[in-house]
Amino acid sequence: MYLDSNLQHFPEVKRETIRLRLEQTAALRVLITLKVPRLRKVDALRHTIWLAIGCAVTSPLFALPHADRIIVHKKAHTMELMHAGQVIKTYKIALGRNPVGPKQREGDFRTPEGLYFIDSRNAKSQCHRSLHISYPNAADRERARKLGVSPGGDISIHGILNGYGYLGAAHRRWDWTYGCIAVTNEEIDEIRNLVENGTPIEIRP
Protein backbone atom coordinates (compact mmCIF):
# COMPACT_ATOMS: atom_id res chain seq x y z
CA MET A 1 0.00 0.00 0.00
CA TYR A 2 2.87 2.37 0.88
CA LEU A 3 4.61 1.74 -2.44
CA ASP A 4 1.37 2.10 -4.40
CA SER A 5 0.77 5.46 -2.73
CA ASN A 6 4.23 6.76 -3.58
CA LEU A 7 4.00 5.54 -7.17
CA GLN A 8 1.09 7.91 -7.79
CA HIS A 9 3.66 10.73 -8.09
CA PHE A 10 5.07 9.17 -11.29
CA PRO A 11 3.53 9.17 -14.82
CA GLU A 12 1.51 6.06 -15.64
CA VAL A 13 4.14 4.44 -17.92
CA LYS A 14 6.86 5.17 -15.32
CA ARG A 15 4.73 3.57 -12.59
CA GLU A 16 4.36 0.39 -14.67
CA THR A 17 8.16 0.26 -15.19
CA ILE A 18 8.83 0.69 -11.46
CA ARG A 19 6.27 -1.97 -10.55
CA LEU A 20 7.82 -4.43 -13.02
CA ARG A 21 11.31 -3.86 -11.55
CA LEU A 22 9.99 -4.31 -8.02
CA GLU A 23 8.30 -7.56 -9.05
CA GLN A 24 11.55 -8.80 -10.64
CA THR A 25 13.52 -8.00 -7.47
CA ALA A 26 10.93 -9.67 -5.24
CA ALA A 27 10.87 -12.80 -7.40
CA LEU A 28 14.69 -13.05 -7.28
CA ARG A 29 14.71 -12.73 -3.48
CA VAL A 30 12.12 -15.49 -3.14
CA LEU A 31 14.07 -17.85 -5.37
CA ILE A 32 17.33 -17.27 -3.47
CA THR A 33 15.71 -17.42 -0.03
CA LEU A 34 14.02 -20.73 -0.77
CA LYS A 35 17.42 -22.15 -1.79
CA VAL A 36 16.02 -24.21 -4.63
CA PRO A 37 18.24 -27.32 -4.97
CA ARG A 38 21.30 -26.66 -7.15
CA LEU A 39 19.90 -23.29 -8.16
CA ARG A 40 22.68 -20.72 -8.20
CA LYS A 41 22.10 -16.96 -8.11
CA VAL A 42 22.80 -16.76 -11.85
CA ASP A 43 20.15 -19.39 -12.48
CA ALA A 44 17.74 -17.54 -10.21
CA LEU A 45 18.33 -14.33 -12.14
CA ARG A 46 17.81 -16.15 -15.42
CA HIS A 47 14.50 -17.56 -14.18
CA THR A 48 13.44 -14.10 -12.99
CA ILE A 49 14.21 -12.54 -16.38
CA TRP A 50 12.23 -15.20 -18.23
CA LEU A 51 9.36 -14.72 -15.77
CA ALA A 52 9.35 -10.97 -16.44
CA ILE A 53 9.43 -11.53 -20.21
CA GLY A 54 6.56 -14.00 -19.93
CA CYS A 55 4.47 -11.48 -17.98
CA ALA A 56 5.25 -8.75 -20.51
CA VAL A 57 4.29 -10.67 -23.63
CA THR A 58 1.01 -11.88 -22.12
CA SER A 59 0.00 -8.39 -20.98
CA PRO A 60 -2.47 -6.62 -23.35
CA LEU A 61 -0.35 -3.48 -23.15
CA PHE A 62 2.69 -5.28 -24.60
CA ALA A 63 0.86 -7.77 -26.82
CA LEU A 64 -0.74 -5.17 -29.10
CA PRO A 65 1.09 -2.63 -31.30
CA HIS A 66 0.11 1.03 -31.23
CA ALA A 67 -2.79 1.87 -33.50
CA ASP A 68 -1.95 3.95 -36.58
CA ARG A 69 -5.60 4.52 -37.49
CA ILE A 70 -9.07 4.34 -35.95
CA ILE A 71 -12.24 3.49 -37.88
CA VAL A 72 -15.70 4.02 -36.38
CA HIS A 73 -18.74 2.35 -37.96
CA LYS A 74 -21.74 4.23 -36.58
CA LYS A 75 -24.43 1.92 -37.95
CA ALA A 76 -22.70 -1.16 -36.54
CA HIS A 77 -21.79 0.66 -33.31
CA THR A 78 -18.20 -0.55 -33.50
CA MET A 79 -14.79 1.09 -33.34
CA GLU A 80 -11.70 -0.58 -34.79
CA LEU A 81 -8.09 0.11 -33.89
CA MET A 82 -5.91 -0.51 -36.94
CA HIS A 83 -2.20 -1.18 -37.43
CA ALA A 84 -0.57 -1.66 -40.83
CA GLY A 85 -3.98 -2.24 -42.43
CA GLN A 86 -5.03 -4.91 -39.92
CA VAL A 87 -7.63 -4.68 -37.17
CA ILE A 88 -5.90 -5.15 -33.81
CA LYS A 89 -8.91 -4.52 -31.53
CA THR A 90 -12.65 -3.93 -31.96
CA TYR A 91 -14.89 -2.23 -29.40
CA LYS A 92 -18.65 -1.94 -29.14
CA ILE A 93 -19.63 1.71 -28.65
CA ALA A 94 -22.44 4.06 -27.72
CA LEU A 95 -22.99 7.24 -29.76
CA GLY A 96 -24.83 10.53 -29.54
CA ARG A 97 -28.51 10.42 -28.61
CA ASN A 98 -29.38 11.28 -32.22
CA PRO A 99 -27.00 8.85 -33.95
CA VAL A 100 -28.21 8.93 -37.57
CA GLY A 101 -26.50 11.41 -39.89
CA PRO A 102 -23.46 13.66 -39.48
CA LYS A 103 -23.23 16.33 -36.82
CA GLN A 104 -24.34 19.66 -38.28
CA ARG A 105 -24.66 22.06 -35.39
CA GLU A 106 -24.05 22.50 -31.72
CA GLY A 107 -26.62 20.69 -29.58
CA ASP A 108 -27.97 18.30 -32.21
CA PHE A 109 -26.70 15.25 -30.24
CA ARG A 110 -25.20 13.74 -33.39
CA THR A 111 -21.83 12.04 -33.69
CA PRO A 112 -19.72 13.55 -36.51
CA GLU A 113 -18.86 11.74 -39.73
CA GLY A 114 -15.64 12.36 -41.60
CA LEU A 115 -11.87 12.38 -41.25
CA TYR A 116 -10.29 13.71 -38.06
CA PHE A 117 -7.41 12.95 -35.70
CA ILE A 118 -6.80 12.58 -31.97
CA ASP A 119 -5.47 15.97 -30.90
CA SER A 120 -5.34 15.74 -27.08
CA ARG A 121 -6.27 13.64 -24.06
CA ASN A 122 -7.78 14.22 -20.65
CA ALA A 123 -6.94 11.98 -17.68
CA LYS A 124 -9.50 13.78 -15.48
CA SER A 125 -12.51 13.76 -17.78
CA GLN A 126 -16.10 13.92 -16.55
CA CYS A 127 -16.35 10.52 -18.21
CA HIS A 128 -13.36 8.80 -16.57
CA ARG A 129 -10.77 9.50 -19.31
CA SER A 130 -11.02 10.79 -22.85
CA LEU A 131 -9.26 11.24 -26.18
CA HIS A 132 -10.31 14.45 -27.93
CA ILE A 133 -11.25 14.33 -31.63
CA SER A 134 -10.38 17.25 -33.92
CA TYR A 135 -14.00 18.04 -34.84
CA PRO A 136 -14.95 20.34 -36.55
CA ASN A 137 -12.83 20.04 -39.69
CA ALA A 138 -12.96 22.47 -42.61
CA ALA A 139 -15.97 20.77 -44.22
CA ASP A 140 -17.90 20.83 -40.94
CA ARG A 141 -17.22 24.54 -40.44
CA GLU A 142 -18.26 25.36 -43.99
CA ARG A 143 -21.50 23.40 -43.66
CA ALA A 144 -22.32 25.17 -40.40
CA ARG A 145 -21.49 28.55 -41.94
CA LYS A 146 -23.97 27.95 -44.76
CA LEU A 147 -26.60 26.99 -42.20
CA GLY A 148 -25.80 30.04 -40.10
CA VAL A 149 -25.13 27.96 -36.99
CA SER A 150 -22.24 26.98 -34.74
CA PRO A 151 -20.72 23.58 -35.66
CA GLY A 152 -20.19 22.76 -31.99
CA GLY A 153 -17.18 20.87 -30.68
CA ASP A 154 -15.75 19.02 -27.69
CA ILE A 155 -16.18 15.60 -29.34
CA SER A 156 -14.16 12.76 -27.86
CA ILE A 157 -13.80 9.05 -27.23
CA HIS A 158 -14.48 8.59 -23.53
CA GLY A 159 -15.53 6.26 -20.74
CA ILE A 160 -18.70 6.23 -18.66
CA LEU A 161 -19.93 9.29 -16.78
CA ASN A 162 -18.17 9.53 -13.41
CA GLY A 163 -20.16 7.76 -10.71
CA TYR A 164 -21.75 5.34 -13.17
CA GLY A 165 -18.78 3.20 -14.10
CA TYR A 166 -20.49 0.20 -12.50
CA LEU A 167 -22.78 0.06 -15.55
CA GLY A 168 -19.93 -1.45 -17.53
CA ALA A 169 -20.98 -2.89 -20.89
CA ALA A 170 -24.63 -2.18 -20.08
CA HIS A 171 -24.11 1.47 -21.05
CA ARG A 172 -24.14 0.33 -24.69
CA ARG A 173 -27.83 -0.61 -24.55
CA TRP A 174 -28.69 2.91 -25.66
CA ASP A 175 -26.99 5.89 -27.32
CA TRP A 176 -26.59 8.40 -24.54
CA THR A 177 -23.78 10.89 -25.30
CA TYR A 178 -23.97 14.47 -26.58
CA GLY A 179 -22.25 13.34 -29.79
CA CYS A 180 -19.18 11.58 -28.44
CA ILE A 181 -18.09 7.94 -28.74
CA ALA A 182 -18.39 6.03 -25.46
CA VAL A 183 -16.75 2.80 -24.30
CA THR A 184 -16.37 1.25 -20.83
CA ASN A 185 -13.84 2.69 -18.38
CA GLU A 186 -11.62 -0.36 -18.73
CA GLU A 187 -11.71 -0.02 -22.51
CA ILE A 188 -10.78 3.67 -22.56
CA ASP A 189 -7.86 2.85 -20.24
CA GLU A 190 -6.66 0.33 -22.81
CA ILE A 191 -7.36 2.57 -25.80
CA ARG A 192 -5.41 5.53 -24.41
CA ASN A 193 -2.34 3.26 -24.11
CA LEU A 194 -2.68 2.08 -27.71
CA VAL A 195 -3.54 5.41 -29.37
CA GLU A 196 -1.16 8.35 -29.52
CA ASN A 197 -2.01 11.98 -30.19
CA GLY A 198 -2.04 12.61 -33.94
CA THR A 199 -3.63 9.24 -34.79
CA PRO A 200 -6.15 9.63 -37.67
CA ILE A 201 -9.75 8.64 -37.00
CA GLU A 202 -12.36 8.02 -39.71
CA ILE A 203 -15.98 8.10 -38.56
CA ARG A 204 -18.22 6.36 -41.08
CA PRO A 205 -22.05 6.38 -41.26
PyMOL commands that set and color helices and strands:
alter all, ss='L'
color gray80, all
select helices_A, chain A and resi 2-7+12-34+41-58+60-63+138-147+165-173+185-194
alter helices_A, ss='H'
color red, helices_A
select strands_A, chain A and resi 69-73+78-83+86-92+114-125+128-133+156-158+181-182+200-204
alter strands_A, ss='S'
color yellow, strands_A
deselect
rebuild
show_as cartoon
